[in-house]
Amino acid sequence: MAYGQTGTGKTYTVGRLGKDDPSERGIMVRALEDILASTSSRSDSVAISYLQLYLESLQDLLAPEKTNIPIVEDPKTGEVSLPGAAVVDIRNLDHFVELLQIGEANRHAANTKLNTESSRSHAMLVVHIQRSLKEKEENDTSSVAISDESSSRHIPLLLKSKLLIVDLAGSERIDKSGSEGHMLEEAKFINLSLTSLGKCINALAENSPHIPTRDSKLTRLLRDSFGGTARTSLIITIGPSARHYSETSSTIMFSQRAMKIVNTVKLKEEVDYETLYRKLEYQVDYLTSELDRQQKLRVNEKVHMEKELKEYEATLAEIERNFAVKSENLEKEKSHLELEIKKLKEDLNTEKASKDRMSENIIQLETSVKHNEQQQLENSLYQKVLADTTKMHEQKIVELLKQLEDEQSRSASLEKQLNETKQHLSEAQRLLQMQENIAKDIKKELSRLKEESTSQIKLLQQTNDELLSEKALIYEELKSVQEKVLYEARYRKSLEDEVLKLKKALSENNADLESRGTYGMIRSASSLGGGDAVYMPRPIKTRETISGQRDTISKIFEEVGLSNILALLRSEDLDVQIHAVKVVANLAAEDINQERIVEEGGLDALLLLLETSENTTIHRVTAGAIANLAMNGSNQGLIMNRGGARLLANVASKTDDPQTLRMVAGAIANLCGNEKLHVMLKEDGGIKALLGMVRSGHNDVIAQIARGIANFAKCESRAISQGHRKGRSLLIEENALNWMVANSTTFSASTRRHIELAFCHLAQNEENAREIISTGGIKELVRILQESSREDIRNLAKKALNSNPLFLSGIQ
Ligand SMILES: Nc1ncnc2c1ncn2[C@@H]1O[C@H](COP(=O)(O)OP(=O)(O)OP(=O)(O)O)[C@@H](O)[C@H]1O
């Protein structure tokens, strides 16, 4: 962690990329360089997350759309994780530097959007390192070795490490930095997180049993990173100037406390249950097939031995048979020879003469006997060999039987090993199941959080839609005001002449009144307004002077006096009346004049003029003046209460002059924007008159009518949604729907949009559904949904179609 006051080099120390010069690299890059140098892609994985904490909200700098990322703490191990944050595997150092750059760009963009600086947020780099260990030897000696002994005795392990590099926000105190407003809010959050970090450091330094990590998100995040089993390095940055003395001393004190903390670094080894499970599964397969193979081998061997035994027995029988035959032959030959010797001896006795021959024969016979004896000896040797062979075969049979016994005991031990491995397997399965359950719980929690945020997003979307439609309406109003300003700019040019004429008429009138002795009437009228006590006509200024003031209507106001101008509305001279009403209409266009005009009886005078005059110009300009006054909410009620809607409707019914109709429609359209007046407007014939003016067919008139309908429908829809009104739309009661459906595509783009907007607002009210369907409105809604040029109107159409089952079945 880098800690210190703003501008003292935390980011310089921790975050510099040093792309061109490696000696410029900060700790983040150097740390990754070291890690990558001592890891191998075969057994290790290195991944990072990069985040910033601003105003207690955690934002992913690698995926900036992810904000408010939840912090999850494992209740058993105390490990902190951020399941919502992006975790990116690092391929090499260049890849890492690229990610840091993206993170910095996102941090800069996010902070510019929030109008803050980087030093107001905490930046965190989380590096996850994972190593598959060569596997640890299992102590249990009972486990039975199979052919691949070295691998069977080991359990796969994962060595997990986490490196957290934190660039903390500036630690300066609020009172010193003089923060206020949004800055103060920021400073409070920074203070909250750094103060709670300080508290945790104090508690750790004092070996306190309770460490208050829950007080801020920063300390919750760092929970498994300071104290306990982690190794923590704290970098302190200070400003060398004497100005920073107090910050420097508090920073150093903070670090002194931190130095008291004693940590015991502990490696986190975890059984890689997945690999273990795969391995045990493989072992079971292997042992099963090995057992089958051994059994087959034993059966084959037994068959082979039995065959060999049979062969030996056959050979033995053959040898015995041969031996018997030979013995019989020898016996025969022996008895034959004995007979011959006997015969020769008898011959010896009888034939002494042939003694020599006889003795020769005897010698011959003796040699033959010797030979026979030799053969007999050989036979006995042969018998001995036979006995030896038989013995040997017997021994071999015994050996084979012993081997068979060995095989049987080996098979039993294999079976035992198989059972034990199966037990291991089921244990691994149980642990795996346990891990799956934990993963399921985390998933459940995540989906709950997701649901919660989805409903919040929906709510925000709804508010956004409403704001969009509000914005669009304001935009339309603005546009119409702009049009009006343009119109008035043109009008003002002609006003220059009007003012001249008016002044002339005013002075003549005064002279006339004075000469007729009625001057007091004007004087008293003027004193009513609290203005000049005595009307003093000023000398008429030159054309050049007035021309210099022509854009400053307020000056005319001051110069002539409002009460005097209003008095001229009652002049008997039509020309004067016309000029006066034009000036009043013009003054009424300015917000600041409206209140005074009404206060000084201008509204009454205008309404009287509308009622009594037969002149078209008077009607047109008066309606325009009333339209201007009707822009102001507080005047709308006055106009209505004094029968304004009736008078306007009356004028509309008597004329076909498009300019007059445009003014009248504009005035009624403004009154439509006040939901409280809707019923009265209907009763006084205002809505009927507004809709009746479509007969003119003039684009400017139709534009005002469409604006009025949109104002009306929008306010009505709002009143219904807020529960202020119920029932069918008053517009529908006045048969506006047929005209809207028939004409929604025939006019200019802005008029069309007003009609579409009105239509969509009417469709939000269930009570209007029947009429909307019977006038072919579903088709119209679908058309708006597909074709309208404005997104907020399309959204309104979609909302109406989706929320009303009658519409949905109508579509089908
Ligand atoms: N050791 C240094 N050598 C040269 N320049 C430095 C050094 N330390 C900081 N600077 C420079 O001082 C300025 C402020 O530094 P840096 O932005 O790192 O401060 P910081 O403590 O992170 O500030 P903050 O809390 O406002 O983010 C930078 O322009 C930086 O380049």
The ligand as an SDF file (V2000), in Angstrom:
LIG
                    3D

 31 33  0  0  0  0  0  0  0  0999 V2000
   10.4550   10.5670   -6.7520 N   0  0  0  0  0  0  0  0  0  0  0  0
    9.9940   11.4280   -7.6780 C   0  0  0  0  0  0  0  0  0  0  0  0
   10.8090   11.9240   -8.6090 N   0  0  0  0  0  0  0  0  0  0  0  0
   10.3430   12.7900   -9.5340 C   0  0  0  0  0  0  0  0  0  0  0  0
    9.0720   13.1960   -9.6150 N   0  0  0  0  0  0  0  0  0  0  0  0
    8.2170   12.7260   -8.7070 C   0  0  0  0  0  0  0  0  0  0  0  0
    8.6160   11.8040   -7.7040 C   0  0  0  0  0  0  0  0  0  0  0  0
    7.5660   11.5110   -6.9420 N   0  0  0  0  0  0  0  0  0  0  0  0
    6.5190   12.1880   -7.4660 C   0  0  0  0  0  0  0  0  0  0  0  0
    6.9050   12.9240   -8.5220 N   0  0  0  0  0  0  0  0  0  0  0  0
    6.0580   13.7950   -9.3230 C   0  0  0  0  0  0  0  0  0  0  0  0
    5.1840   14.4810   -8.4430 O   0  0  0  0  0  0  0  0  0  0  0  0
    3.8790   14.5810   -9.0130 C   0  0  0  0  0  0  0  0  0  0  0  0
    2.8550   13.9770   -8.0630 C   0  0  0  0  0  0  0  0  0  0  0  0
    3.1460   12.6100   -7.8920 O   0  0  0  0  0  0  0  0  0  0  0  0
    2.0370   11.5200   -7.8070 P   0  0  0  0  0  0  0  0  0  0  0  0
    0.9340   11.7640   -8.7700 O   0  0  0  0  0  0  0  0  0  0  0  0
    2.6980   10.2010   -7.8510 O   0  0  0  0  0  0  0  0  0  0  0  0
    1.5150   11.8020   -6.3530 O   0  0  0  0  0  0  0  0  0  0  0  0
    0.3720   11.0510   -5.5520 P   0  0  0  0  0  0  0  0  0  0  0  0
    0.8080   10.9450   -4.1500 O   0  0  0  0  0  0  0  0  0  0  0  0
   -0.0310    9.8060   -6.2440 O   0  0  0  0  0  0  0  0  0  0  0  0
   -0.7970   12.0850   -5.6300 O   0  0  0  0  0  0  0  0  0  0  0  0
   -2.3650   11.8370   -5.4880 P   0  0  0  0  0  0  0  0  0  0  0  0
   -2.6380   11.4130   -4.0900 O   0  0  0  0  0  0  0  0  0  0  0  0
   -2.9160   13.1800   -5.7960 O   0  0  0  0  0  0  0  0  0  0  0  0
   -2.7170   10.8030   -6.5420 O   0  0  0  0  0  0  0  0  0  0  0  0
    3.9200   13.8750  -10.3540 C   0  0  0  0  0  0  0  0  0  0  0  0
    4.0810   14.8290  -11.3680 O   0  0  0  0  0  0  0  0  0  0  0  0
    5.1550   12.9930  -10.2490 C   0  0  0  0  0  0  0  0  0  0  0  0
    5.7390   12.8120  -11.5380 O   0  0  0  0  0  0  0  0  0  0  0  0
  1  2  1  0
  2  3  1  0
  2  7  2  0
  3  4  2  0
  4  5  1  0
  5  6  2  0
  6  7  1  0
  6 10  1  0
  7  8  1  0
  8  9  2  0
  9 10  1  0
 10 11  1  0
 11 12  1  0
 11 30  1  0
 12 13  1  0
 13 14  1  0
 13 28  1  0
 14 15  1  0
 15 16  1  0
 16 17  2  0
 16 18  1  0
 16 19  1  0
 19 20  1  0
 20 21  2  0
 20 22  1  0
 20 23  1  0
 23 24  1  0
 24 25  2  0
 24 26  1  0
 24 27  1  0
 28 29  1  0
 28 30  1  0
 30 31  1  0
M  END
$$$$
